[in-house]
Amino acid sequence: MREFLLNCIRELCSVAGVSGDEDAVRQKVIGMIDGYCSYSVDPLGNILGSKGKGGRVYVDAHMDEVGFVVKSVTEEGFLELETVGGIDEKLLPGNRVSVNGKSGVICCKPVHLMKGDERKKPRPSAETAADVGAVSREEAEKIALPGDSVSFARRFEVFGENEDYIMSPALDDRVGCALLIALIRCADADFDFSFTVQEEVGCRGAAVAALSSGAERALALETTTASDVLSDRESECVCSLGKGAVISFMDRSTMYDRGEYETLLKLAGDSGIPAQPKRAVAGGNNMGAIHKAGEGKKAAAISVPARYLHSPAVVVRLSDALSAYKLAEKYLTEERNAEG
């Protein structure tokens, strides 16, 4: 399973899928699940399906990533951009981007020419532009037009002790997608599922997709922020790389079902699966929309701790992803056994 997850994550991260432009990711996912389940694609672009006979559990992972969209093209040949999803403005200057398969870089003012507070304050995201090597509007428009999406440049690396660390853009939430693909292909369980669009701009895909399932319980497969770098207080860490799957009890969009939270903790403990509670009420995910859909669903979330979320170089550990898979598989197979 370790190698399967690694290869699956690598393949999913090889293509861009900024919110609203997830087609390339969707095609990758379909290629990996075709023949292992029943599925369809709704008008919004969500992949909706069932593994086996379906069940009382609905499992979701989102396909999209943060990025940019072209607002306009200047006379000088620069692309003026708008951010899509939450990106720290301080991360933008000088970063490499990809525009319709062509290379570009986020424009920045040389530090030598900065004055006053310019070194302390990042350039507002509303003033973000990309240099794509064009010298005129006409030349730039051969590369991109207003409305085209722009992603962080694709770069996937495995590094660190025992090659257990992965660094790439879009690990949020291609890791969750890889976990769900593995469950569809390998788990002896019946469940409904969705691979959703537009999570990073307000969980829009999930609000529609969750209505497709009458399941009583819902499970989000995600990454979550690991603030375990240079922190003096354990309470600020949220979660830590290397300590296994993360189980949420509350975030900014969801109060997770207490029974589901305790069930996941017990399953992890009884099975010897490394796991940790999320130690901060922060962030949110598709469950914010899913648990309120239709007649409501009991909410649960299993996440993989990730450093530097929404950046060009998100970092996770493969061992944590494997723990998340084992816990999700145990959760789903226990549900099947309970149904008899």
C-alpha positions in Angstrom: 0.0 0.0 0.0 2.9 2.4 0.7 4.1 2.3 -2.9 0.6 2.5 -4.2 -0.2 5.6 -2.2 3.1 7.2 -3.2 2.6 6.6 -6.9 -1.0 7.7 -6.7 -0.2 11.0 -5.0 2.7 11.6 -7.5 0.4 11.0 -10.4 -2.4 13.3 -9.1 0.0 16.1 -8.3 1.5 16.0 -11.8 -1.5 18.0 -13.1 -3.0 21.3 -12.1 -6.5 21.7 -10.8 -7.1 25.2 -9.6 -10.7 25.6 -8.3 -13.1 25.7 -11.1 -10.6 24.1 -13.5 -10.3 20.5 -12.2 -10.8 18.6 -15.4 -7.2 17.2 -15.6 -7.4 15.9 -12.1 -10.9 14.5 -12.7 -9.6 12.5 -15.7 -6.7 11.2 -13.6 -9.1 10.1 -10.8 -11.5 8.4 -13.3 -8.6 6.5 -14.8 -7.7 5.1 -11.4 -11.2 4.1 -10.2 -12.8 2.9 -13.5 -13.8 -0.7 -13.1 -13.7 -0.7 -9.3 -17.0 1.1 -8.6 -20.0 2.8 -10.2 -19.7 6.5 -10.7 -21.0 9.5 -12.7 -20.0 13.1 -13.1 -22.5 15.8 -12.2 -22.9 19.2 -14.1 -20.6 21.0 -11.6 -17.8 18.5 -12.2 -18.0 16.3 -9.0 -17.4 12.6 -9.3 -20.2 10.8 -7.5 -20.3 7.1 -6.9 -20.7 4.0 -4.8 -18.3 1.2 -3.9 -20.0 -2.2 -3.7 -23.7 -1.7 -2.7 -23.0 1.7 -1.2 -23.8 2.1 2.5 -24.5 4.3 5.4 -21.2 6.1 5.1 -20.4 8.8 2.5 -16.7 9.6 1.9 -15.4 12.8 0.4 -12.1 14.2 -0.9 -11.7 17.4 -2.9 -9.8 17.6 -6.2 -9.1 21.3 -6.4 -6.1 23.4 -5.3 -5.4 27.0 -4.6 -4.0 29.1 -7.4 -4.8 32.1 -9.6 -6.9 33.2 -12.5 -5.9 35.7 -15.2 -7.8 39.0 -14.8 -6.3 40.9 -17.7 -3.3 41.2 -19.9 -1.3 44.4 -20.0 0.1 46.2 -23.0 3.6 45.1 -21.9 2.7 41.4 -21.9 2.2 40.7 -18.2 -0.7 38.7 -16.8 -2.6 40.4 -14.0 -3.8 37.8 -11.6 -6.5 37.2 -8.9 -5.8 34.6 -6.2 -8.2 31.6 -6.0 -8.4 30.3 -2.5 -6.5 31.4 0.5 -2.8 32.1 -0.3 -0.4 34.1 1.9 0.6 37.2 0.0 4.2 36.9 1.4 4.6 33.6 -0.5 3.9 35.1 -3.9 6.9 37.2 -5.2 9.3 35.3 -7.3 7.5 32.0 -7.3 7.3 29.9 -10.4 3.9 29.3 -11.9 2.4 27.3 -14.8 0.0 28.9 -17.4 -1.6 26.6 -19.9 1.6 24.4 -19.8 3.9 27.4 -20.2 6.3 28.6 -17.5 6.0 32.0 -15.7 7.0 33.7 -12.5 5.2 36.0 -10.1 6.6 39.5 -10.6 8.4 41.1 -7.7 10.2 44.4 -7.0 14.0 43.9 -6.4 14.8 44.3 -2.7 17.5 46.8 -3.7 14.8 49.2 -4.9 12.4 48.8 -2.0 11.8 51.8 0.2 10.4 52.4 3.7 7.8 49.8 4.7 8.0 47.9 1.3 10.4 45.3 2.8 8.0 44.6 5.7 4.7 44.6 3.8 3.9 42.1 1.0 2.6 43.4 -2.2 -1.2 43.2 -2.1 -2.5 40.1 -3.9 -4.8 42.3 -5.9 -1.6 43.7 -7.6 -0.2 40.3 -8.4 1.1 39.7 -11.9 2.9 37.0 -13.8 5.8 37.4 -16.2 5.4 34.8 -19.0 8.3 36.0 -21.2 6.1 38.1 -23.5 6.9 41.6 -24.8 3.4 42.6 -25.8 -0.3 42.0 -25.1 -0.6 40.1 -28.4 2.3 37.8 -27.5 1.0 37.2 -24.0 -2.5 36.4 -25.3 -1.1 33.5 -27.3 -0.3 32.0 -23.9 -3.3 33.0 -21.7 -6.5 35.0 -21.8 -8.7 36.4 -19.0 -10.4 33.6 -17.2 -7.5 31.1 -17.6 -6.3 29.4 -14.5 -2.7 29.7 -13.2 -1.1 27.2 -10.8 2.1 26.9 -8.9 4.6 25.1 -11.0 4.5 21.3 -10.8 7.4 19.9 -8.7 7.2 16.7 -6.8 10.0 15.4 -4.6 10.5 12.6 -2.1 13.1 13.3 0.5 14.2 12.9 4.1 14.8 9.9 6.3 13.8 6.7 4.6 12.4 8.9 1.8 9.2 9.3 4.0 8.7 13.0 3.2 6.8 14.3 0.1 7.0 17.9 -1.1 4.7 19.2 -3.8 2.1 21.8 -4.5 -1.5 20.6 -4.3 -1.0 17.9 -1.6 -4.1 19.6 -0.2 -6.1 17.6 -1.2 -4.5 15.2 -3.6 -3.4 13.2 -0.6 -7.1 12.8 0.4 -8.0 11.8 -3.2 -5.2 9.2 -3.2 -6.6 7.8 0.1 -10.1 7.6 -1.4 -8.9 5.9 -4.5 -7.0 3.3 -2.4 -10.2 2.6 -0.4 -12.2 2.2 -3.6 -9.7 -0.2 -5.1 -8.6 -2.1 -2.0 -11.0 -1.9 1.0 -13.5 -4.7 1.6 -16.3 -2.2 2.3 -19.4 -0.7 0.9 -19.8 3.1 0.8 -20.8 6.2 -1.2 -18.2 8.7 -2.2 -17.4 11.9 -4.0 -14.4 13.6 -5.4 -15.5 17.2 -5.3 -14.7 20.5 -7.0 -14.3 24.1 -5.6 -13.6 23.3 -2.0 -11.0 26.1 -1.8 -13.5 28.8 -2.7 -16.3 27.8 -0.3 -17.0 24.1 -0.4 -19.3 24.7 -3.4 -18.9 21.2 -4.9 -19.6 19.4 -1.7 -22.8 21.4 -1.1 -24.2 19.7 -4.2 -22.4 16.4 -4.1 -23.6 15.5 -0.5 -27.2 15.6 -1.7 -26.5 12.5 -3.9 -26.1 10.2 -0.9 -28.6 9.3 1.8 -25.9 8.0 4.0 -26.3 8.8 7.7 -22.6 9.3 8.4 -20.0 11.2 6.4 -16.2 11.1 6.4 -13.9 13.7 5.0 -10.4 12.7 3.9 -8.1 15.8 4.0 -4.8 17.3 4.9 -4.7 19.7 7.9 -2.2 22.3 8.9 0.8 21.1 11.0 2.2 24.0 12.9 5.0 21.9 14.3 7.9 24.1 13.1 9.7 26.5 15.5 6.8 26.5 18.0 7.4 27.0 21.7 4.0 25.8 22.8 2.7 22.4 22.2 -0.9 23.8 22.0 0.2 25.8 19.0 1.3 22.7 17.0 -2.3 21.7 16.0 -0.8 18.4 14.9 2.6 17.0 14.1 4.2 15.2 11.2 5.2 11.6 12.1 2.5 11.1 14.7 -0.1 9.5 12.4 -3.6 10.4 11.2 -5.3 13.4 12.6 -8.9 13.1 14.0 -10.9 16.3 14.3 -13.4 17.2 17.0 -14.1 20.7 15.9 -13.0 23.3 13.3 -14.3 26.6 12.1 -17.0 25.0 10.0 -18.0 21.8 11.7 -18.7 20.4 15.2 -17.8 16.8 14.5 -20.1 14.1 15.9 -18.8 13.1 19.3 -19.6 9.5 18.8 -17.8 9.3 15.5 -14.8 11.1 17.0 -14.6 8.7 19.9 -15.1 5.7 17.5 -12.1 6.8 15.4 -9.9 7.3 18.5 -10.8 3.9 19.8 -10.3 2.1 16.5 -6.9 3.7 16.2 -5.9 2.7 19.7 -7.3 -0.8 19.5 -5.6 -1.4 16.1 -2.3 0.1 17.0 -2.7 2.7 14.2 -0.7 5.9 14.9 -3.3 8.8 15.3 -3.6 12.1 17.1 -6.4 14.6 17.8 -6.3 17.9 16.0 -5.3 20.2 18.9 -6.8 23.5 17.6 -10.1 24.8 16.5 -8.9 26.2 13.2 -9.5 25.9 9.5 -12.3 23.9 7.9 -13.1 21.5 5.0 -15.9 20.1 2.9 -17.6 18.7 6.0 -18.8 22.2 6.8 -21.2 21.8 3.8 -21.7 18.0 3.9 -22.9 17.6 7.5 -25.7 20.1 6.8 -26.9 18.6 3.5 -30.4 17.1 3.2 -31.5 15.7 6.5 -27.9 16.0 7.9 -25.1 13.6 8.4 -22.9 12.6 11.4 -19.6 14.2 10.6 -16.1 12.7 10.9 -12.7 13.7 9.5 -9.4 11.9 9.0 -6.6 14.1 7.9 -2.9 13.9 7.1 -0.8 16.5 8.8 0.8 18.9 6.4 3.3 21.7 6.7 3.1 24.9 4.6 -0.4 24.4 3.3 -1.5 26.5 0.3 2.1 27.1 -0.7 4.2 25.9 -3.7 5.9 23.3 -1.5 3.5 21.5 0.9 5.2 18.8 3.0 3.6 15.6 4.3 5.0 12.2 5.5 4.0 9.1 3.6 3.9 7.1 6.9 1.1 9.5 8.1 -0.8 9.0 4.9 -0.5 5.2 5.4 -1.9 5.6 8.9 -4.8 7.6 7.6 -5.6 4.9 5.1 -5.5 2.1 7.6 -7.8 4.1 10.0 -10.3 4.9 7.2 -10.2 1.3 6.0 -10.8 0.1 9.6 -13.7 2.6 10.0 -15.4 1.5 6.8 -14.9 -2.3 7.3 -16.2 -2.0 10.9 -19.3 -0.3 9.5 -19.9 -3.1 7.1 -19.5 -5.7 9.8 -22.0 -3.8 12.0 -24.5 -3.9 9.2 -24.1 -7.6 9.1 
